[in-house]
Amino acid sequence: MSVSEKIMSYAKQAMESGFEYGAPCVEGDYPDAWAPQSSEIVAEVPQDKDLKASPPMRITNLLNLPMPLVAAVKNDKYSPGKSDYTTSQLAGTPARQFALKRIHWKELTEDVADRIYSLSGQSKHVILERAAEFCEDYEYLAEKRFYIERCGKTIGGQIDLYDIKTRTLYDWKEVSVWVATDALKNPDDLKPEWITQGNINKLLCEENGYPVERLVNIALYRDWKKSIALTKPETEYPKHQVGQFPLPIWPVEQTERFLESRITEFERSKAILPECSDEERWYRGETFALIKKGNKKATKLFDTEAEAKNHIEVFKLSGYEIKFRPGTSTRCESYCVVSEHCAQYAEIKRLAEEDKPQAA
C-alpha cells in the first residue's frame, strides 16, 4: 500500500470511528506514514501539464515537511484530458520551455515547498467543483472541459464558469495585487495572456454550443491588505480583495490565426529549438532608481541616468541618490523549471556577470 493510500485509509477509519475534528492527539494516534520523511524523491504527480502522456513529475521534500502535505501536493487532479495542447499552454508557455521539458524530463524535479502556490491555486477549482451540481439551477456551467481540432491537433481547455443567461465566460485568477495595478490605472492595460486565453476558451465554448458575448476575469488577490487599501487611491491599489476585469473580444479570424501560429511554433520547436523573446522571459530592462537616502524603495525609475539627474535638478531635490538597477529575466530566474538546462539563459547570466562593475 502506498503512503497516500495509507493516509486515506487512516482518515476513513478515523471518520468511521467517530473521530472528532480538533480532538487532542496522543502518541500512537497517527500512522508512521505521517511522520516527516527524508529529502529524497517522496512522490510522483501525474503528467506534466505541458506534456501529453509524459512520465510523472518527481517530487522532493527538502524541508522535510509532513507527509499529509506531500500527499496533498501529490493529489493534483489536473489533467489536460485528451488534448495535445491546452489553452493556457498556447496562451502563455514559451515554445522553448515546452521543447526543453520534452528533452530534459528525466532530470526534472520539483520540491513540495515550491508547489504550495499551485496547491493554493487549486482551491478555487475545488470550490467550483462543489458548486457545480447546483450551478445548473442558477443557469451556470462550472469546471467544464471542451475540445476543438486545429492543424491536426486536439486543443483542450477547462472553463471556470459560464453564465448561460448572460453568455458571459468567467475565469478565476489567483494573483498578486501588483498584477492589477497597471489595469487599475488603465483598464486596457491587461496581461496579454489573460486576453489570449479568454479568446481561445471563447472559441472552444462556441464550437461546443455555448455562445459567448462577454469575457471577464475575476482576480483574487492573495496578498491584498486592507490597511494599504485604506490609504491609497483606487487607481493605485484595489479597494477589495477581489476585482473584475472585462477582456476585449477578438474577431474569430484573429483567434484562428493565433492558434495556427502557436501550434506551428510548438511543433517546429520539437525539431529546432527556438529562442525566448524578451516578453517570454518577462524581461525588465535596466533602470536608474531615484531613492531618498535611508529608504530602500525607489521614489521614481528612469530609463537613463541623465533623466534621473535632470529630475533632481528640475525639482531641486536634496537627500536623494541614483542607483543603477540591471535588467532581469524574471521568468528565467524564478518561474522556469528548465532554466538550468537552458543555454540561452546561461549566456544571459554570463553577459550580466561581464557587465558588473569591477571592485576597486
N, C-alpha and C positions, 0 to 999 in steps of 0.2 A: 504493500500500500504506500502511495506517495505521501509526501509531507502534507500537501494541500488536502488530500483525501482524509488523512488522519485528523487534520484540523476540523474539516467539515463533519466528520464522524463524531468527534467530541462535541461539537456545537449541537448536533442533532440529539445526542444523548442527554446533554445538559438541559435542552428545552423540554424533552420528554419527561425528565425527572423533576420538572418544576423549578429549575434553577432561576433564581431571581436576579434580574439585571442590577448590577451595583452592589450585590451582596459581597461581604468581605471574603477574600480568598485565603485559604490556609495552605500550608505546604502539602503538595500532593494533589491539589485541585486541578492542576493543568498538566497536559501531557508533555513529555520531554521534547516533542517537536516544536513547542512554543518557545523554548529557550533560544537565546541568540546563538547563531551558528558561525562557522568560520567565514572568512572573506573570499573563499573560492567561489566557483560557479554554484549558485544556490537555486536557480530556477531557469526555466526557458519559457518565454512568452510566445504566443502564436506568431505567425509570419509577420515580417516587417511590413508596415502599411504600404510601402512603396514597391514591394516586390511580390508579384503573384506567385503563389505556390513556392515561396522561398523557405529555407530552413528557419527554425525559430531563433529569435534573438536571445543570446545568453546573458543572464543577469548575475551580477556580483553583489556582494554585501560588504563593502569595505568599512562601513561604520558599525558592522556587527549589530544590525538592527534586529528586533524580534521577528520571528518567523511569521506571525499573523500579518505584519506589514508587508513582508515579502510575498506572502500568498495573495494579498490584496493587489499588489502590483502585477503579479503573475496572472491574475484572473481578469485580464483585459479582454472584454467581449467584442472589441472592434474586429470587424472583418470586412475586407473590400468585396466579399462575395465572389461572383464570377467575373469581375471586371479585370481588364488588362491595365487600365488606368482609372484613377479616381478623379473627381472634380477638384478636390483640394490639392492633389498632386499636380495636376495640369495647371492649376491656378498659381501655385507658389513654389514648387520644388524645382531647383535648378537642374537642368539636364545633366550637368557634370556630376552633381551629387548623386543623382539617380544611377548613373553609369558606374561611379566608384563604389557604390553599395553593392552592385552586381559583382564587381571584381573582387572586393575585399570582405565579402560577407563572413568568411571563415575566421577573420581576425577581429570582428567587431563584437564588443561587449558594452553593456550599459550597467550602471550601478543603480541599486534600488533608490538611493538618495537622489539621483538625477532624474528619476521618473515620478517623483512626488507631484511635480507640476502637472504632468499628464494625468496622474491619478485624480488630482483635484478637478481637472477639466472634465473628467468623465462623469462627475457628479450630476451635472445638468442633464446629461443624457439618461441617467438612471431615473431622475425625477420625471422626465418626459415619458419614459417607458411606463412608469407607474400610472401616469395620467392618460396614457394612450387609449385605454379601454373606455374612458369617459369622454375623450375628445370628440368622438362622432356625435355624441349628444349635443355638443356645442358647435357642430359643423367645422371641426378641425381634423387634420391628419397630423400625426406626430411620429417621428422616427421612422419614416417610410423610405425604402431604398428603391431607386429607379435605375433603369439601364437604357442606353441607346447604342447603336452601332455606327461607327465612323471610321473611314480609312481601313476597314477590315479589322478594327479593334473594338472591344466592348468597353464603353465608358460607363462607370457607375458612380452614383452619388446618393448619400443618405440625407434627406432633408430633415431639418429640425422641427419645423412647424409650418403648416399650410392652412390658411383660413379659407374655407370653401366659399363662404358667403361673400367676402370682400375680394377674393382672389389675390390674397397677399401671402407672399412667401417670406417667412422669418428665418433668420439664422442667429443662433446664440453664440456670442463670443466672450470668453472669459479673458480679459485683457488688463494690462496696466493702465492707469489713468493717463500716462503720457501718450498713449496711442490715440487718445481722443482730443488732445489739446489743440492740434492743428485744425481738426474738424470743428471744434467749438468756435474758433476764430473765423474759419471759413468753411461753411457746410460742404463746399465742393472739394475740399482737401481731404479726401478719404484714402485709406490704404488701397492701392491698386488691386491687391489680392482679394479684398472683400468684393469689389465690383466684378472682377473676373469670375470668381467662384459663384457669386449670386446669379450672374447671367448664364453660366453653364448649367446650374441647377434649374434655372427657369426653363431652359431648353429641354432638360430631362422631364420636368413636370409636364410640359405642354405636349410632348410626344407620347406621354402616358395618360393623356386625357384630363389634365388639370391646368387650365389656362391661368396665367399669372399676369396681373396688371400692376402689382406693386412689389418691390423688393425692399425689405427692411432688416437691418442688422440690429440686434439688441445686445448692447455691450454691458457686461457685468464686470465692474471694476474691483479687482481682487485687492488692490492696495489703497482704496479710497478712504479718506479720513475726514470726518465731519468737522474737526477743528480747522482744517485748511479750507474746506468749503465755505465756512462762515466768514473767512477773512479775505477771500479772493472773489473777484467778479466772475460772473457766469461764463464770460468769454475766455477765462484763463483756467478755470477748474470746475468740473461738473458739480452741480448742487446736490445731486443724488447719486447713490451707488449703482444706478442703472441708467442707461441712456438709449434712445432710439435714433438710428441713423438711416434715413431713406437712401437707397442706392439708385444711381442712374440706370435706366434700362437701355441696353444696346439694341440696334436693329438685328434681326436674326442673322442677316448676312455677315455682320461683324463677328458674332459669336461663332459662326461656322468657320470663318477664316482663321480665327484664333485657334479653334480646336485642331484644324488641319495643320496649322503651323507648328503647334506644340507636339502633336503626335509624331509628325515628321522629325522634329528635333530630337525627341526621345528615342525614336527608332534609329536615327542616324548615330546617336551617342553610343549605341552598342558596338559600333564599328570604329568610329572616330571620336575620341574624347574631346568635347568642346571646352572652351574657357568660360568661366563665370564672369558676367558683366559686373560693373560697379553696383548696379541696382540689386543684382542677385546676391552680392557679397554684403549688402547693406553698408556700403562704404560711406564713411563720413570723412570728408576732406579735412585737411589741416586747417586750423583756425588760430586766431590770436585772441586770447581772452583778456578782457579788461576786468581786473579784480581789485576790489578795495583791500588794502593791506590789512591782514588779520583774518580775512574771510577765505573760505575755500571755494565757494561758488562764484562763477563769473557774473558780473553785472551785465555784460554785453559781449557778444562774439563778433569778430571781424574776419574777413577773408584775407586781409593783408595787414602787416604791421603798420604800414603807413596810414591806413584807415583808422586804426586804433589810436595812433599818436595824434592824428588830426582831430579825433573826437575829444581827446583830453584838452587840446589847445582851444578848440571852439567853445567848449563848455567850461573852460578854466577850472578843470578838476584837479584836486590835490589829494594826496594819500592813496593814489591808485598805481598799480603796476601792470605791465603787459606780460603775459606768459604764453609761450608757444605751445600749442597742442597738436601733436602729429595726427595724421589721418588714421582711421581704424577700419578694419573689415569685421564688423560686429558679428555677422553670421558665422564667419570662419572661426573667429576667436571663441565664441561661446555657444553656438547653436548648430554646429555641423558635426555629425558623428564620424565623418570620414576625413576630417581636416588633416589628421596626422598622416594620411595616405595621399594627400593632395600636393602635387609638385607645384601647382600654381600658387598655393598658399605658402609653401616653403620658400619660393622665390620672393614673394611679397615680404615675408619676415626677414629674409636676407638683405633685401634692399633697405628695409626700415632700420636694420642694425647699422648699415653703412651710413645712413643719413643722420644717425645720432651724433650730437656734438661730442668731440673727444674731451676727456677730462684734462685740465691743465697740468 
